[in-house]
Amino acid sequence: MNNRLYGNLIFELSHPGCKGYSLPRNRFGHHELPAYLRRAHDADLPECDELTVVRHYTNLSGNNFGVDNGFYPLGSCTMKYNPCINEETANLPQFANLHPLQPADSCQGALEVEYNLQHSLAELTGMADFTLNPFAGAHGELTGLMIIRSYHQSRHDDKRVKVIVPDSAHGTNPASAAVCGLEIVEVKSTANGLVDVEDLKPLLGDDIAAIMMTNPNTLGLFETEIPEIAKLVHACGALMYYDGANLNPMLGACRPGDMGFDVMHVNLHKTFSTPHGGGGPGSGPVGVRAGLEQFLPSPHVFKADSKFAVSNSSFNHVGAFLGNFGVILRAYTYILSLGRENIKMVGPLATLNANYIKESLKDVYELPITGLCKHEFVFDGLKDKSTDVTTMDVAKRLLDYGYHAPTIYFPLLFHQAMMIEPTENESRQTIDGFIAVLRKIAQEAKDTPDVVKSAPHNTPIARVDDVLAAKHPILTYKQLVNDKD
Ligand SMILES: *Cc1c(COP(=O)(O)O)cnc(C)c1O
């Protein structure tokens, strides 16, 4: 353990009687909580001076890895740069101090942002309208499936209880369908990693509500058969759902609405540059094609007589108020700061960067699916199978060189999967540095495999036993003391 970086626990820095605060003298006389609400003993809290507290937490924050302090090629997550101007907008007191129950007349600016973002997303994706209410991608999937169910119900088409999900889909797809009360039918991938149209055909019938597709899919491959699939799916009366978490490489290049998708979600926290990680915050707006607008959830922002208003009915709610407004502001700022022309470069540059890394490393890392990828691709471990250095070892060794590891052991289709997504933001120099380090690790795997297998060596905490950490996590200070004893 590197003590300079990691430091002590705040409890270990405690000196009994030491104070880091001063409160004004109590001017209100003596008050005491009823005895039954009081502790029998004082809580054992750390006692430190103010500067010790500031240093402790500032040093801890320095141990956090983020897009702002290093390259973060985490596949399937689109960890793109979150410009400071997004944060400045979200922090403007005129926005940050709004109350969600304010009358529409007193927050026209905020409603205009919502309205404009609904329309920007519709234009970028080829949909007719959007709701900004869902709080995550998975929440968007659930909302989208509920919209699809409402559509079928409105036609008294009650037999449609099944959803088709490709075997390559993100885990949230079958999970959302199950939460929506729908049955999941799996469609297989071809050897090239695309949805197998021949496997799909016999699955289609009058009990199918929708197919959920991701494009490019979770292998980073463009689903080329979508026009054919859309024709087949629509012919059987079902709808096309687009999981837009992978929209990044399409941004400015093509639109799901033009491919025949009826309902979709986007992840503002991926494609539209708002920070995510550690579980939040997120936003998963849902778009629908023309003819399905009436199934969007409420409340919804619209414009009437040059004023912005909120439609509100007591049913069809998927979340409180008008979505995750801080994230909505960041995404809108990002779209405006790129502008109509620059946003068209997002998809092509993300795609170029991924292909550049893939082609530069395929002689030392196993590339199971060759050819052009989109924004991300998968290696299946080191090419040299004579060492026992695994994908886990390579990922840990990358931390020593100051890089976040790629996504590993996902997708499940490959045993040593290593999924790399650079995003469009990275410079040629950064990407070349990453390539050089991955080549160096491949060489180390031959020359000094033990160094790779015991990595990381330069991080505050060395390699943890993840099985033990998952099965017997030590989550309290007290237990840690007991352990030392
Ligand atoms: C991230 C992701 C999701 C889920 O989004 P959350 O915001 O994490 O709920 C769904 N599908 C794909 C392909 C994803 O990459």
The ligand as an ORCA input file, in Angstrom:
! r2SCAN-3c Opt
* xyz 0 1
  C     -25.255      1.298    -20.982
  C     -26.158      0.480    -21.811
  C     -27.504      0.268    -21.443
  C     -28.081      0.693    -20.120
  O     -27.995      2.052    -19.803
  P     -28.042      2.505    -18.268
  O     -28.124      3.996    -18.334
  O     -26.803      1.995    -17.633
  O     -29.275      1.913    -17.653
  C     -28.307     -0.434    -22.324
  N     -27.829     -0.934    -23.480
  C     -26.545     -0.767    -23.857
  C     -26.087     -1.334    -25.173
  C     -25.659     -0.061    -23.039
  O     -24.381      0.089    -23.420
*
